[in-house]
Amino acid sequence: MVNIGIIGLGTVATGVVETLQMNREFIEQKTGRKINIKKVLVKNIDKPRKVDLQGKLTIDPDELLEDESIEIIVELMGGEEPAFTFLKKALNKGKHVVTANKELISIHGRELLELAKANKKQLLFEASVAGGIPIIRPLKQSLASNDIKEIIGIINGTTNYILTEMTEKGANFQEILAEAQEKGYAESDPTADVEGLDAARKLSILSSIAFNSRVTPEEIYTQGITQISRKDIQYARELGHVIKLIAWARKRNGEIECMVSPTLINKKHPLANVNDVYNAVMVKGYPVGDVMFFGKGAGKNPTASAVVADIIDITRNFEGENIMGCSCFMNRKVVPYKKIESQFYIRMSVVDKPGVLAKIAKAFGDNNVSLSSVVQKNTAGDLAELVLITHKTVRENLDAALEEIQALSQTREIAIVLKVEGDE
Ligand SMILES: NC(=O)c1ccc[n+]([C@@H]2O[C@H](COP(=O)([O-])OP(=O)(O)OC[C@H]3O[C@@H](n4cnc5c(N)ncnc54)[C@H](OP(=O)(O)O)[C@@H]3O)[C@@H](O)[C@H]2O)c1
C-alpha cells in the first residue's frame, strides 16, 4: 500500500479523489499497490465537500509532512506560498511530490527539481501545463532525441473561449468576459488569464524543457487580450486570419525568442481551428518534424487525469531513478522582444486627406518596414481607419516607424499592434 497526502481539496483535488476511487481496481492492477489517501490538508475544515473523506481532513500541514508513513505529497492548493515551503519540506522529509501548480514550477522549478534529486525523490508536474494534455512527458521523454526548434500553442482555455465567442457572436471583450464568468469559464478575478500571465508561466515551463535552458515568466514579453475589439476580429477575418492568444517560443542562433500575445493566425494554420476551452501545442523538432497535442487544457477531470498518472508513475518507480529530472543544462540568452522578427497587424485612425497615406508609407519605408497589405476601412467624419499588415520586420523598426507616424498631425490614434503568424 502507498499512503498519499493531498494538499487542497478544491476543483482538481476533488477530481483526483474521484478518479482514484472510480478507477481504483485497474490502478491497483497497474501498479500492484493500493493507493490510500491518508490525509488531506484544507484551509476551511467546515466547508461542505463533494467527496467523502471523513476523518481525513486536517488544517495542520505537519499531519501530512511529518507523517513518515505518507510517501507521496500531492499539492493542489495553488499559488507560490505556502506551497513552496510545504513542498521543500516534503522533499527534505523524503517524500515524492506531484503538483499541478504552474506558478510555483515556473518560479521555483529548478530549485525543487534539484532538491528532489538531492533527496533521490520524484517531482512530477504534468498537470501544470495544458491540464489533461500530455506535454511535459512527451517533451522530456518521447521527443528526447529531438532538437526542438519551436513551440507554438494555445495554452489558456479561458482566453480561447472568450476569443472564440467574440469571433462567433461579433461581441466585445467585456460582454463575453461577463458571460464566461457566469458559466464558470473565467474566474471572478480574471487578470492572470486575460493579461496572458497564466500562459506566460506555462510557456516558461515548456521553453525551459524544450530548449534545455531556464526561461522565467518575466523574460517572456506578454500581451493580454483586453485590448482586442470586435473590429480587430472582423478585420482579421476579412484578411484570412483568426485572433488567438498564442504562446510562442523559438530557438534561433542558439538564443531563445518567446512571447505570449494575441496573434492573427492564418486560417490554414492548424491552431486556427482550436476553439472554445480547448488547448493545443505544436512542437517543431528535428528529426520528428511537426507534432501537435490537442485536448482540454483545464477543468476538474482533464487535470485530475494528469495528476493521477503522475501518482501512478511514482508508485511504479518507487525505487527507480529520477523520472523527470531538471534538463536545463544550458544557459541561453532570451532575446528582447524588440529584436524579434515577425509580421505585424496595425490598426490606426488618421485624418482622411490627400497625401496622408504617402506620409505614413514614407515613415514605414524610412525604417525598413515593408507593407504586405493596406486596407482603408470605415470612415467616420473626416477620419479613416487604416488596417495594415507588414512583411517580416523586427519590432524595434516597426516601433520607430509608429513613433514617426504618431507624431504626424493627421494621426488620431494607433489603436493596436498585433503579431501575425502563418503567412510568411
Ligand atoms: N482548475 C483547473 O482547471 C486547473 C488546471 C490546471 C492546473 N490547475 C492548478 O491546480 C491547482 C489547484 O487548482 P484548483 O482549481 O483545484 O484550486 P481551488 O479549487 O481554488 O482549490 C484550492 C484548494 O486549496 C486549499 N487551500 C488554499 N490555501 C490553503 C492553505 N493555505 N492551506 C491549506 N489548504 C489551502 C483550499 O482549501 P479550502 O477548500 O478549505 O478553501 C482548496 O481546497 C492550482 O495550482 C492550479 O493552478 C488547475
The ligand as a Gaussian input file, in Angstrom:
#p B3LYP/6-31G(d) Opt

LIG

0 1
 N       -8.744000      24.272000     -12.028000
 C       -8.128000      23.876000     -13.138000
 O       -8.759000      23.643000     -14.179000
 C       -6.633000      23.689000     -13.147000
 C       -5.998000      23.232000     -14.306000
 C       -4.613000      23.022000     -14.305000
 C       -3.893000      23.289000     -13.153000
 N       -4.541000      23.776000     -12.056000
 C       -3.744000      24.050000     -10.874000
 O       -4.142000      23.158000      -9.838000
 C       -4.012000      23.791000      -8.574000
 C       -5.347000      23.719000      -7.840000
 O       -6.323000      24.416000      -8.587000
 P       -7.881000      24.344000      -8.203000
 O       -8.602000      24.990000      -9.322000
 O       -8.262000      22.962000      -7.794000
 O       -7.913000      25.289000      -6.913000
 P       -9.120000      25.574000      -5.928000
 O      -10.373000      24.978000      -6.421000
 O       -9.088000      27.019000      -5.596000
 O       -8.705000      24.749000      -4.596000
 C       -7.642000      25.123000      -3.772000
 C       -7.655000      24.246000      -2.523000
 O       -6.508000      24.552000      -1.750000
 C       -6.895000      24.747000      -0.400000
 N       -6.022000      25.757000       0.201000
 C       -5.800000      27.021000      -0.256000
 N       -4.938000      27.663000       0.554000
 C       -4.609000      26.783000       1.529000
 C       -3.770000      26.830000       2.677000
 N       -3.064000      27.926000       2.979000
 N       -3.664000      25.729000       3.440000
 C       -4.357000      24.626000       3.153000
 N       -5.181000      24.491000       2.089000
 C       -5.298000      25.567000       1.292000
 C       -8.328000      25.207000      -0.413000
 O       -8.913000      24.820000       0.798000
 P      -10.463000      25.083000       1.161000
 O      -11.236000      24.168000       0.240000
 O      -10.594000      24.681000       2.577000
 O      -10.738000      26.530000       0.878000
 C       -8.874000      24.450000      -1.641000
 O       -9.378000      23.191000      -1.248000
 C       -3.501000      25.201000      -8.868000
 O       -2.108000      25.224000      -8.802000
 C       -3.939000      25.437000     -10.306000
 O       -3.132000      26.371000     -10.986000
 C       -5.879000      23.962000     -12.007000

